[in-house]
Amino acid sequence: MGGLGETVLQKTLQKLGRKRYSRKSEAIDAMWGEIERVVGALPLAWDKVRLYQDGLPVCGRETDIVTDLAQAGSRNHQLLLRLMHKGAALMGTESADLLVQEYQLVRQSLAAEGPARLAGEPHSSKSVVGSAALLERRDQYIARRINETIGPGETGILFLGMLHSLAALLDKDIGVEFPLHRPLGGFGEVK
């Protein structure tokens, strides 16, 4: 979320408290440890692997973005760099325009959150519907991008948030595997 990162962190700490935030951070850290272990052990010809990343725009600066985020401490992006060093190709995955729209939606949502929202009142239905519609358009773009860029004999590895749902949008000749477990809406590896 770029410049909103500190605001999001503060809002999260207000909602969860330090103890619950710490437990959540530990769980996320353990999850990334397992992802790193499983992905690192995949028996793949890395020169035939394409890496797709949630939130990474098609822009010509994909490697710079991943490098910057890895240096800032993102385990996800550090793993992408390690896989690239093995020979995997990094692919721009998302529409920059849709990502900007999501950023603006999050910014508006954070600005609208006052004491009532922090007390537990739900988001407005307009905000929820707009967010769901935007997520669906992002999923369609990501699936189209994978369909258009992955070739015969290649493997795609997609790092994707749990709310996404792409499997039904991929070409029928693309097999989907879940190396860890099947998430709520998205998936981990595309072949």
Residue pairs with C-beta under 8 A, 6 or more apart in sequence:
1 8
1 103
1 106
2 103
4 103
4 106
4 107
4 110
7 110
8 106
8 110
11 110
11 113
11 118
12 21
13 21
14 118
15 118
16 24
29 75
32 75
32 76
32 79
34 180
35 79
35 180
36 75
36 79
38 179
38 180
39 79
39 83
39 157
39 179
40 82
42 157
42 179
42 189
44 155
45 155
46 83
46 86
46 87
46 88
47 87
47 88
48 153
48 154
48 155
49 83
49 87
49 88
49 89
49 154
49 155
49 156
49 157
50 88
50 89
50 91
50 149
50 150
50 154
50 155
50 156
50 157
51 80
51 83
51 84
51 88
51 89
51 90
51 91
51 156
51 157
51 159
52 91
52 93
52 142
52 145
52 146
52 156
52 157
52 158
52 159
52 160
52 190
53 66
53 76
53 77
53 80
53 90
53 91
53 93
53 158
53 159
54 93
54 94
54 142
54 158
54 159
54 160
54 161
54 164
55 93
55 94
55 99
56 62
56 65
56 66
56 90
56 91
56 92
56 93
56 94
57 65
57 92
57 93
57 94
57 95
57 96
57 99
58 92
58 93
58 94
58 95
58 96
58 145
59 65
59 92
59 96
60 92
62 90
62 91
62 92
63 84
63 90
66 77
66 80
66 81
66 84
66 90
67 77
67 81
69 76
69 77
70 77
70 78
70 80
70 81
76 159
79 159
80 90
80 159
83 157
84 90
88 157
91 145
91 149
91 156
92 145
93 142
93 145
93 146
93 158
94 138
94 141
94 142
94 145
95 137
95 138
95 141
98 134
98 137
98 138
98 141
99 138
101 134
102 131
102 134
102 138
105 127
105 130
105 131
105 134
108 127
109 123
109 127
112 124
112 127
117 123
122 128
123 131
135 163
135 164
138 164
139 164
139 165
139 166
139 169
140 169
142 158
142 160
142 164
142 166
143 166
143 169
143 170
144 169
146 156
146 158
146 166
146 170
146 174
146 190
147 170
147 171
147 174
150 156
150 174
150 190
155 189
155 190
155 191
156 174
156 189
156 190
156 191
157 188
157 189
157 190
158 166
158 186
158 187
158 188
158 189
158 190
159 188
160 166
160 183
160 186
160 187
160 188
161 186
162 183
162 184
162 185
162 186
163 184
163 185
163 186
164 185
164 186
165 185
165 186
166 186
166 187
167 176
167 187
170 176
170 190
174 190
174 191
175 190
175 191
176 187
176 189
176 190
176 191
177 187
177 188
177 189
177 190
177 191
178 187
178 188
178 189
179 188
179 189
180 188
